[in-house]
Amino acid sequence: MFAQSPGLPGNKHRWQPAREFPAQHAAASSKATNVENVLQCLRRHGQCLDLDIASEIQLPLDDVRRALELLVKGGHAITCKLTRFERGKPTEALQCRVAGYIPKPAPGRKGK
C-alpha cells in the first residue's frame, strides 16, 4: 500500500545521515571562527563600528556584517545603523555592542 521509508525496521537498508564534504565543513568552521572573532573583538572594545572590527581582525566587511547578523539573531549582539558625514560624503556603518553590556562611564566628575 504505502512505500516504506529507508529508516523503518522492515527495510533491509539502514538510514545513513548525509555526509558533509570537506569543503562545506571548512566553510562552516571558518564562518564559526569569524563569528567568534567578531564577538571577542566586541567584548574587548565594548562598542565599535563594523568598519573598525573589519580592520582589526582583517576580514572583509561583508564577512563581518554576516557574522554580526548571526550574533544579532542569536541575541548576543545589538547593532544600530549609523550614517556619518565626512567632508560632505555619507558613510554607512553599523555600530555594534555585546547584548546586555553597558560601557563603563567616562572618568571624571559628573554634573548633577
Number of C-alpha atoms within 10 A of each C-alpha: 3 4 5 10 12 13 12 11 10 10 11 9 11 12 11 8 6 6 7 9 8 9 9 10 12 12 11 12 12 12 17 14 13 19 21 14 17 24 19 14 20 21 15 10 12 15 18 15 17 22 17 15 22 18 12 11 14 10 15 12 15 11 15 23 19 14 21 24 16 16 20 17 11 9 12 15 20 19 20 11 10 13 13 11 9 8 6 7 9 11 10 13 17 18 17 21 25 23 15 10 14 10 11 7 7 7 6 6 6 7 4 3
